[in-house]
C-alpha cells in the first residue's frame, strides 16, 4: 500500500493506492478525475493508519478490493496538520500533454490578444 499527497490546481489531497503514482493504472485514474498536472509526495502509510484510524481502514479495504486509487483526505488543512514535511518523500511531477481538438497545428506567429478597449461594459457581468 502506498500513500501520496497530491498537489494540483485544487487543494492538496491524500490518496491511497496499491501501486506507485507513476504506474499506468494510477495515472489513468488521475486523468479520469481530471488531474492532468500534479506533484505527488509519498508519505508513510503506518503514520496515516494511526492518524486516520477507521477511515484509513475503510479506504485501504477498497483499494485492496481493486480500486487503483482512493482519496483518504481532501482537506489540505487537515493533511498538513497530520503530516510534518519531514514525512514527505521526494517529489514526482506529472504533466499530461495538452489535448488538442481537431488537427494539431503549430503557429509561428505571436498569439493574438483581444483589444480590451472594444469590449462593452454590458459584456462584463
C-alpha positions as CSV (number, residue, x, y, z in Angstrom):
1,X,0.0,0.0,0.0
2,X,1.3,3.5,-0.9
3,X,0.1,6.9,0.1
4,X,0.7,10.2,-1.6
5,X,-0.1,13.9,-1.0
6,X,-1.1,15.2,-4.4
7,X,-0.7,18.9,-5.2
8,X,-2.6,20.1,-8.2
9,X,-4.7,23.1,-9.2
10,X,-7.1,22.5,-6.3
11,X,-6.4,21.9,-2.7
12,X,-4.0,19.1,-1.8
13,X,-5.5,15.6,-1.4
14,X,-4.2,12.5,0.3
15,X,-4.6,9.3,-1.7
16,X,-4.0,5.6,-1.2
17,X,-3.0,3.2,-4.0
18,X,-1.6,-0.3,-4.4
19,X,0.9,0.9,-7.0
20,X,3.4,3.7,-7.5
21,X,1.9,7.0,-8.5
22,X,3.7,6.8,-11.9
23,X,2.1,3.4,-12.8
24,X,-0.2,3.5,-15.8
25,X,-3.4,2.5,-14.0
26,X,-2.9,5.1,-11.3
27,X,-2.1,7.8,-13.9
28,X,-5.2,6.8,-15.9
29,X,-7.3,7.2,-12.7
30,X,-5.7,10.6,-12.0
31,X,-6.6,11.6,-15.6
32,X,-10.1,10.3,-15.2
33,X,-10.8,12.5,-12.2
34,X,-9.4,15.5,-14.1
35,X,-5.9,15.7,-12.5
36,X,-3.7,16.1,-15.5
37,X,-0.9,18.1,-13.9
38,X,0.3,17.5,-10.4
39,X,3.2,17.0,-7.9
40,X,3.0,13.9,-5.7
41,X,4.9,13.3,-2.5
42,X,4.9,9.8,-0.9
43,X,4.1,9.7,2.8
44,X,4.4,6.8,5.3
45,X,1.4,4.6,5.4
46,X,1.8,3.5,9.0
47,X,1.6,7.0,10.3
48,X,-1.6,7.5,8.3
49,X,-3.1,4.3,9.7
50,X,-2.6,5.7,13.2
51,X,-3.8,9.2,12.4
52,X,-6.9,8.3,10.4
53,X,-8.0,5.1,12.2
54,X,-11.2,3.5,10.9
55,X,-11.4,5.9,7.9
56,X,-8.0,4.6,6.8
57,X,-9.2,1.0,7.2
58,X,-12.2,1.6,5.1
59,X,-10.3,3.2,2.3
60,X,-7.5,0.6,2.5
61,X,-10.0,-2.2,2.1
62,X,-11.5,-0.5,-1.0
63,X,-8.0,-0.3,-2.6
64,X,-7.3,-3.9,-1.7
65,X,-10.5,-5.0,-3.4
66,X,-9.4,-3.5,-6.7
67,X,-9.7,0.3,-6.8
68,X,-6.5,1.7,-8.3
69,X,-6.7,5.0,-6.3
70,X,-8.9,6.2,-3.4
71,X,-8.9,9.6,-1.7
72,X,-8.3,9.4,2.0
73,X,-8.5,13.1,2.8
74,X,-9.3,16.2,0.7
75,X,-8.8,18.8,3.3
76,X,-5.4,20.5,2.9
77,X,-5.6,21.9,6.4
78,X,-6.2,18.5,8.0
79,X,-3.5,16.9,5.8
80,X,-0.9,19.5,6.8
81,X,-2.0,19.2,10.5
82,X,-1.4,15.4,10.4
83,X,1.8,15.2,8.4
84,X,5.0,17.0,9.1
85,X,7.0,18.0,6.0
86,X,9.8,15.7,7.2
87,X,7.5,12.7,6.3
88,X,7.2,13.8,2.7
89,X,9.2,11.7,0.2
90,X,10.8,13.1,-3.0
91,X,8.6,14.9,-5.4
92,X,7.2,13.2,-8.5
93,X,6.0,15.6,-11.1
94,X,3.5,14.7,-13.9
95,X,2.1,16.8,-16.7
96,X,0.0,15.5,-19.5
97,X,0.4,17.0,-22.9
98,X,-2.5,19.4,-23.6
99,X,-5.4,17.8,-25.6
100,X,-5.8,19.4,-29.0
101,X,-9.2,19.2,-30.6
102,X,-9.1,18.5,-34.4
103,X,-5.9,18.8,-36.3
104,X,-2.8,19.8,-34.4
105,X,-1.1,22.9,-35.8
106,X,2.0,24.8,-34.9
107,X,1.7,28.5,-35.0
108,X,4.7,30.6,-35.9
109,X,3.1,33.9,-35.1
110,X,2.6,35.5,-31.7
111,X,-0.7,34.7,-30.0
112,X,-3.4,37.3,-30.7
113,X,-4.7,39.3,-27.8
114,X,-8.2,40.8,-27.6
115,X,-8.4,44.6,-27.9
116,X,-9.5,45.4,-24.4
117,X,-10.8,48.8,-25.4
118,X,-13.6,47.4,-27.6
119,X,-15.5,45.4,-25.0
120,X,-18.7,47.0,-23.9
121,X,-19.4,47.3,-20.1
122,X,-22.5,45.1,-20.7
123,X,-20.2,42.2,-21.6
124,X,-18.9,42.1,-18.1
125,X,-21.5,40.7,-15.8
